[in-house]
Amino acid sequence: MTDTRILTAQQRMRPPLRTYVTLLKPRVMSLVVFTAAAGLFAAPGDPGVLTALVSILLIAIGAGASGALNMWWDADIDAVMRRTRNRPIPDGRISPTGALVYGLALSVFSVVALAMVANALAAAILAFTIFFYVVIYSMILKRRTPQNIVIGGAAGAFPPMIGWAVATGAVSFESIALFTLIFLWTPPHFWALSLYMNDDFTRAGVPMLTVTHGKPRTRRHILAYTFCLAPVAVALSFSGVGGPVYLIASVAMNALFLSGALAIGRRDEATAEADRYRRERSYFRLSLYYLFFHFMAIWVDAILRKAGFGIWTNWPSLF
């Protein structure tokens, strides 16, 4: 028994590599990498293969650093939420101080290295993204206002702009449009989750819209944001990052997304509880596919455009 206790203490003093990876929020990081890479590849500039690969890696490290700092700050509420109670700090795999130092070190490294590898603008946007997620969202908004995810969602919308800046050294209409797509997508995506995880947020004292204004109003907000998102997403088809593939994917996905929002908007709480929020869970999963297919279509159109295929080479000029 004594040996087991000593081993446990030693393990906690020297957390395994898997703990440090978990602190980076790999699922969120993968989304950041995917959207940032799409922004970089769809941009008209050509930073070179090595610069592009290293830049994407540094953007991923910066995103992971903000995740670690978020876990450090939110350790108290993570401990009482079913969805997050097994994270490294609440379950004792790493100390809060260790997570803080780790997050700060990776933040500084990723920003400085991106400035050296790519350019100052890309590094500045990455630095602001980390600051926005940790300070503006986690420390200021998350525990104080039901608009937390609306405003805070900007942090997850910056990666395509960073990728674009890596390739071009500038911010353009197209990169702002990519930002807007993710910014408007985030609230309905996260509010769908909060509909069936509301007990977690209530227990932790996080003022999600479902907690402060109730689920019926949240359902109406999801529907409103989905209707705002659809025209923005489809309009991107006719920009410099759009194309025939994106147009088809966007029309199809927005039709599904609007249909899903209408379905959960009409639901009453008794029905939702009876089927364990089946439609809400389905809509949340659909939201993940929604973003994936939009950015995958951007990738495909960019590949065909750069390869010089017919209609893709002069697509925006057709309109």
N, C-alpha and C positions, 0 to 999 in steps of 0.2 A: 504493500500500500504506500509506504514511504517513497519507494522508487518511482511509483506512478506519479505521485504529487511532484517530485523533483523534476521528472521528465516534462510534465505539463508546464511547470514554471519556466523551464528552459525553452520550451517551444514558444511560450508567449514572449520571452525575451528576444528570441530570434524567430520571428514569424516566417513561415515558408513562403516560397515564391508565389504560390497560388493566392496567398492572402494579399500580396501587393498587387497582383493582377486584378483581383476582385475589387480592390479599392478604386480601380480605374473605371469601373462600371463598363465592362466590355460590350454589353449590348448597346448601350448609348454610344460608345466609342465607334462601334461598327457603323451605326447610322451616320455619325459625323464623317467618318472616312468616306463612305459611299457618296454623300451629298457634296462634300468638299472636292472629291476627285471628279465628280460630274461637272462641277463648276469650273475646275481647272481644265478639264479636257474639252469642254464645250467652248471655252474662251478662244478668241482668235490668235492669241499669242502662242509661242512655242518655247517654253523655258528649258527644254531638253529633258531627256528621259531621266537622267540621274537626279537633276534638280527637282523634277516633279515627284519622283518616288520618295526622296528624302523629305521634301516639303510635306507630303501627305503623312509620312511617319511622324513628323514634328507636330502637325495639326492634331493627329491622334493622341500624341503624348500630352499636348496642351488640354485637349478635351478630357483625357483621363485625369490630369492634375486637378481640374475643376471638380471632377467627380469625387476625388479623394478629399478635397477641401469641403465639399458639400456634406460628405459623410462625417467629417470631423465636426462641423457645425451642428448637424442634425442628429447627432448620436443619441440625444435624449429622447427625441420623438421616434427615431428609428426603433428604439428598444421596446416601444409599446405598440407598434404597428405590425400586424401579422405579416404584411408583405415585405417588411424590411428588418425584422428583429434578428435575422440570422446574418446580417452584415458583419464585417470583421470587428468593428468597435463594440457594438452591443454584445456580441457573444465572446468578447475577450481575447480575440486572436491578435489584436494589436492595440496599443494604447492610443488615446486621443492625440497626445503629443507626437507620437510616431507618425500618425496619419497627417498631422498638420505639417510637420517638417518635410515629409515625403511629397505632399501636394505642393508646398511652396517651392521646393527644390526643382520639381519637374516643371512648374509654371515658368520659373526664371529661365531654366535651360531651354525649354521649347521656344519661348519668345526670342531670346537672344540668338539661338541657333537659326531660327527661321529668318531673322533679319540678315544673318550672314549668308545663308544659303540662297534665299530668294530676294526679298526686298523689304524695306522699312515699312511700307504700307501694309503688306500682308502680316508682318509681325505686330504692327500696331492694332490691327483688327483682331488678331488672336489674343493679344493682351487685354483688349477691351471686352472680348467675349468671356474670358476667364473672370475678369472683374465683374462683369454684368451678372454672370451666373452665380458667383459666390457671394458678392456683396449686395447687389441690387435685388436679385431674386431670393437667394437663400436667407440672407441676414435681414433684409428689410421687408420684402413683399410677402414671402411665404406664410408667415405667421400673423400678418396684420390685415390682409385684405383678400376678399374673394376674387379680386382681379389679379391675384398672384400669377396664375398660369397664363393669363392674357398678355400681361406686360413681360413677365419673365420668360415667356416662350420665345422672345427675341434671341435669347442666348443660343437656342438650338437652330435658329434661322441664319446665323452668321457664317457657318462653315462654307457654303457655296461662294459667298463673297470673298472669303479668304482664299479659296482655290482660284477664283477668278483673278484676284490681285496677284497671286503668285505668277500666273501666266502673263498678265498684262501690265502689272504695276499700277493699276487704276481701278476705280469703281465706275460701273456703267449702268445704263438702264437695265440691261439683261441681268446683271448680278443683283440689282435691287429687286427685280421681278422674282428671281429665285428666292431671295430672302422673304418676300411677301407671301409667296406660295407656302413656305413652311410656317411662317408667322400666323397665317390664317388657319392653317391645318391643325396647329397645336391645341387650341382650346377644345374643339369638338373631340379630338383624339383623347385628351386627358379627362375631359368631363365624362366621356363614356365610361372610362375606368372608374371614376369617382362614384358613378351611379351604383355600381355593385361592390365598391370598396369603401362605401361611406362610413361604415362603423369604424374602420381604421382611422380615418381622418377625424372623426368625432372624438375617438379615444385619445388621439394625440393633440387635440386642440388646434388642428390646422383648419383655417376658415375657408375651406373649399366652398364653391357655390352651392353644392348639395347640402352642406352643413348650415350655411348662413341664410340661404334663400329657399331651400327645399328642392326636392327632385323634380316636381312638375315644372318649376321655372328653369331648372337646369336643362330639362329636355327641350324647352322652347329656345334656350340659348344655343344649344347644339344645332337645332334646325336653322336658326338665323345665321349662325356662322357658316354652316354648310352652304347656304344659299349665297352668302358673300364670297365664299371660296371658289365655287364652281366657275363663275365668269372670269375670275382672275386666272385660274388654272388653265382654262381653255384658251384665253387670250394669249397666253404665253406661246401657243402654237405658232403665232404669226410674228414672233420676235426672232432675233438672231440665234437663239438656242432651240427654237422649235423646228418642226418638220412634219412630214406626213405621218411618221410613226408616232410622234408625240400627239398629234391631233387625234388620231384614232384612239390611242390609249387614254388620253384625257377625257374625251367625250364618253367613252365607255365607263371609265372609273368614276367620273362625276355623276353619271346616271345612276350607278349602283350606290354611290355615297349619298346622293339625295334621296334615293328610295329608302335606304337604311335609316336616314335621319327622320324621314316622314313616319316610318314604322315605329321608331322608339318615341317620337314626339306624340303619337296617339295613344301610347301605352299608359294605363293607370298603374299605380304602385302595387295594388293587390295582385294584378295579373303578372307583373314582373317578379314579385316575390314567389308566386306560385310556381313559376317555371325557372326559378333561380337565375333571373336576369339573362335568359338565353339570348334574346335579341340584342341586348346591350353588350354582351360579351362578343357576339358576332360582329357588331358594328365596330367595336374596338379592334378586333382582328382585321376587319376590312380596312380600317384606317392605316394599318401598317402596310398592307398590300397597296393601298392607294398611293402612299408616298414612294414605295419601292418602284411601282410601275411607271410613275411619272418620271422619276430620275433615271430609271433604266431606259426609257424611251429617249430621254435627252442624250444618254450615252450612244444609243444606236444611231440616232439622227446625226450626231457629231461624227461618228465613225464614217457614215456614208457620205457626209458633206466633205470631210477631209480626204476621202478617197476619190472625190470628183464625180460621184454618180449623178447624172442628169439633173432631175428636179431639185435635188438637195443643194446643189451649188448656188442656185439663185432663188431659193425658197422665199425669203422675206420680200424680195423685189416683186414677186408675183402678186402681192397685195398692195 
